[in-house]
Amino acid sequence: MPPAPKPKTLAAFKDAKGFMPPGEGLALYAAAVEAGGLGLPLLEVGTYCGRSTLLLADAAREAGVTALTLDHHRGSEEQQPGWDYHDPETVDPEIGLMDTLPIFRRTLHKAELEEHVVALVGRSPQVARIWGTPLGLVFIDGGHTDEHANGDYEGWAPHVAEGGLLVIHDVFPEPEDEFTGQAPYRVYLRALGSGAFTEVSATDSLRVLRRTGSGI
């Protein structure tokens, strides 16, 4: 039987704002538990309101490592006003811009997982340029343009340790999903074509790959 998060974590996951279905969440959790065995941090690119972060935090707690989650908290393209994935509750009324950081903090607090997570607030390429620590898992779930998806891959895949896992969300092979999942799909193909990663599992739009070679 695959590992499962604590009931309190799973309940918090289901209550949190976000877009990851439970089935994909359980697959992410299983990958995080496995990667935690390497004794290295687990990193997520794309926090939003912390729904998937809860699962990484639970897995990190079990493994005695730290979960890291990175986001500028201003929302990706499809979450801006006027788009289908926009949530007016995420807008800061004082400045009129999205700010999901307070919601994320409340999400962690309610689940009692704050001490197992380090929140990195900034742009993915900027943080990646100064990063120097090997990672047991990198979960790419940020912007869905080619620029952002490739930037996340190029910035963070090099830090996946030998035997570590690269997890990519919203991998949609069909052309009609151009706006929501074609960029992650192209990154997934790029990772496979690099010779550095081998696919481990696929659960709906979630792909899990293991580093089995060098480079990206």
C-alpha positions as CSV (number, residue, x, y, z in Angstrom):
1,M,0.0,0.0,0.0
2,P,1.4,3.4,-0.9
3,P,2.2,5.8,1.9
4,A,-0.6,8.3,2.9
5,P,-0.4,11.6,4.7
6,K,-1.7,12.1,8.2
7,P,-5.5,12.4,8.3
8,K,-5.3,16.0,9.5
9,T,-3.0,16.9,6.6
10,L,-5.3,15.2,4.1
11,A,-8.3,17.1,5.5
12,A,-6.4,20.4,5.3
13,F,-5.3,19.6,1.8
14,K,-8.9,19.1,0.7
15,D,-10.0,22.4,2.4
16,A,-7.1,24.5,1.0
17,K,-7.4,26.7,-2.0
18,G,-5.7,25.2,-5.0
19,F,-6.1,23.1,-8.1
20,M,-4.4,19.7,-7.5
21,P,-6.9,16.8,-7.4
22,P,-6.5,14.3,-4.5
23,G,-5.3,11.5,-6.7
24,E,-2.4,13.6,-8.0
25,G,-1.8,14.8,-4.5
26,L,-1.3,11.3,-3.2
27,A,1.1,10.5,-6.0
28,L,3.1,13.6,-5.1
29,Y,3.1,12.6,-1.4
30,A,4.4,9.1,-2.3
31,A,7.2,10.7,-4.4
32,A,8.1,13.1,-1.6
33,V,8.2,10.3,1.0
34,E,10.6,8.3,-1.3
35,A,12.7,11.3,-2.0
36,G,12.9,12.2,1.7
37,G,14.8,9.0,2.2
38,L,17.8,10.7,0.6
39,G,18.0,13.0,3.6
40,L,17.9,16.2,1.4
41,P,15.4,19.0,1.2
42,L,12.2,18.8,-0.9
43,L,11.5,21.9,-3.1
44,E,8.3,23.0,-4.7
45,V,8.2,25.8,-7.4
46,G,4.8,27.3,-7.3
47,T,3.2,27.7,-3.8
48,Y,0.0,29.5,-4.6
49,C,-2.0,29.0,-1.3
50,G,-0.2,26.0,0.0
51,R,-2.4,23.1,-1.0
52,S,0.3,20.8,-2.3
53,T,2.9,22.3,0.2
54,L,1.0,20.5,2.9
55,L,1.8,17.2,1.4
56,L,5.4,18.0,1.0
57,A,5.6,19.2,4.6
58,D,4.0,16.1,5.9
59,A,6.5,13.9,4.0
60,A,9.3,16.1,5.1
61,R,8.2,15.7,8.7
62,E,8.2,12.0,8.4
63,A,11.7,11.9,6.8
64,G,13.2,14.5,9.1
65,V,14.1,16.9,6.3
66,T,12.8,20.3,5.3
67,A,10.2,21.3,2.6
68,L,10.9,24.4,0.7
69,T,8.3,26.2,-1.4
70,L,9.0,29.1,-3.8
71,D,6.6,31.7,-5.2
72,H,6.4,35.4,-5.8
73,H,2.8,35.2,-4.6
74,R,1.5,37.6,-7.2
75,G,-0.2,34.8,-9.2
76,S,0.6,33.2,-12.5
77,E,-0.8,34.3,-15.9
78,E,-4.0,32.3,-15.7
79,Q,-4.8,33.5,-12.2
80,Q,-5.0,37.2,-13.0
81,P,-8.3,39.1,-13.1
82,G,-10.3,38.3,-16.1
83,W,-9.0,34.7,-16.4
84,D,-10.8,31.5,-15.6
85,Y,-8.6,30.6,-12.6
86,H,-8.8,34.0,-10.9
87,D,-10.0,34.0,-7.3
88,P,-11.0,37.6,-6.1
89,E,-10.2,36.5,-2.5
90,T,-6.5,36.4,-3.4
91,V,-6.3,40.1,-4.2
92,D,-4.9,42.5,-1.7
93,P,-7.5,45.3,-1.5
94,E,-5.0,47.9,-0.6
95,I,-2.7,47.6,-3.6
96,G,-5.1,45.8,-6.0
97,L,-2.6,43.0,-6.8
98,M,-2.8,39.3,-6.0
99,D,-1.0,38.3,-2.7
100,T,-1.4,34.6,-1.8
101,L,1.3,34.7,0.9
102,P,-1.1,35.5,3.8
103,I,-3.5,32.7,2.7
104,F,-0.5,30.3,2.4
105,R,0.6,31.1,5.9
106,R,-2.9,30.4,7.3
107,T,-3.0,27.1,5.4
108,L,0.2,25.9,7.0
109,H,-0.8,27.2,10.5
110,K,-4.2,25.4,10.4
111,A,-2.4,22.2,9.6
112,E,0.3,22.7,12.3
113,L,3.0,22.3,9.7
114,E,4.7,25.7,9.8
115,E,7.9,24.4,11.4
116,H,8.5,21.9,8.6
117,V,8.4,24.4,5.7
118,V,10.7,27.2,4.6
119,A,8.9,29.7,2.3
120,L,11.1,31.3,-0.4
121,V,9.4,34.5,-1.6
122,G,10.8,35.7,-4.9
123,R,11.1,35.0,-8.6
124,S,12.2,31.4,-9.5
125,P,15.1,32.3,-11.8
126,Q,16.5,34.8,-9.2
127,V,16.4,32.4,-6.4
128,A,17.8,29.5,-8.5
129,R,20.8,31.6,-9.5
130,I,22.0,31.8,-5.9
131,W,21.0,28.3,-4.9
132,G,23.7,25.7,-4.1
133,T,22.2,22.9,-2.1
134,P,21.4,19.4,-3.6
135,L,17.7,18.5,-3.5
136,G,16.0,15.2,-3.0
137,L,12.9,16.4,-5.0
138,V,12.0,19.3,-7.2
139,F,8.3,19.8,-7.9
140,I,7.7,22.1,-10.9
141,D,4.2,23.6,-10.6
142,G,4.8,27.3,-11.5
143,G,3.9,29.4,-14.5
144,H,2.5,27.7,-17.6
145,T,4.2,29.6,-20.3
146,D,7.2,28.2,-22.1
147,E,9.4,31.0,-20.6
148,H,8.4,30.2,-17.1
149,A,8.3,26.4,-17.3
150,N,11.6,26.2,-19.0
151,G,13.1,28.7,-16.6
152,D,11.9,26.6,-13.7
153,Y,13.4,23.5,-15.3
154,E,16.7,25.1,-16.2
155,G,17.0,26.7,-12.8
156,W,16.1,23.8,-10.5
157,A,16.6,20.5,-12.3
158,P,20.4,20.8,-12.0
159,H,20.0,20.6,-8.2
160,V,18.2,17.3,-8.2
161,A,20.6,14.8,-6.6
162,E,21.5,11.5,-8.1
163,G,18.5,9.2,-7.5
164,G,16.4,12.2,-6.6
165,L,13.0,13.0,-8.2
166,L,11.8,15.6,-10.6
167,V,8.0,16.0,-10.5
168,I,6.1,18.0,-13.1
169,H,2.5,19.0,-12.8
170,D,-0.1,19.9,-15.4
171,V,1.4,17.8,-18.1
172,F,-1.2,17.7,-20.9
173,P,-0.2,16.3,-24.2
174,E,-3.2,17.4,-26.2
175,P,-2.9,20.6,-28.3
176,E,-6.2,22.0,-27.1
177,D,-4.6,22.3,-23.7
178,E,-2.0,24.8,-25.0
179,F,-2.6,27.4,-22.3
180,T,-2.9,25.1,-19.3
181,G,-0.5,22.3,-19.9
182,Q,1.5,22.3,-23.1
183,A,4.5,24.1,-21.7
184,P,4.8,21.6,-18.8
185,Y,4.4,18.8,-21.3
186,R,7.3,20.2,-23.4
187,V,9.4,20.4,-20.3
188,Y,8.5,16.8,-19.5
189,L,9.6,15.8,-23.0
190,R,12.8,17.8,-22.6
191,A,13.6,16.1,-19.3
192,L,13.1,12.7,-20.9
193,G,15.1,13.6,-23.9
194,S,18.0,14.9,-21.9
195,G,19.1,11.4,-20.8
196,A,19.3,12.7,-17.2
197,F,15.9,11.6,-16.1
198,T,13.9,8.4,-16.4
199,E,10.1,8.3,-15.9
200,V,8.9,6.6,-12.7
201,S,5.2,7.1,-12.8
202,A,2.3,9.0,-14.3
203,T,-0.9,9.9,-12.4
204,D,-3.3,12.0,-14.6
205,S,-1.3,15.2,-15.3
206,L,1.5,14.5,-12.7
207,R,4.8,13.0,-13.9
208,V,7.5,11.6,-11.6
209,L,11.0,11.2,-13.0
210,R,14.2,10.0,-11.4
211,R,17.7,11.4,-12.0
212,T,19.6,8.6,-13.5
213,G,22.2,10.6,-15.4
214,S,24.1,13.9,-15.4
215,G,23.0,17.2,-16.9
216,I,19.5,18.5,-17.8
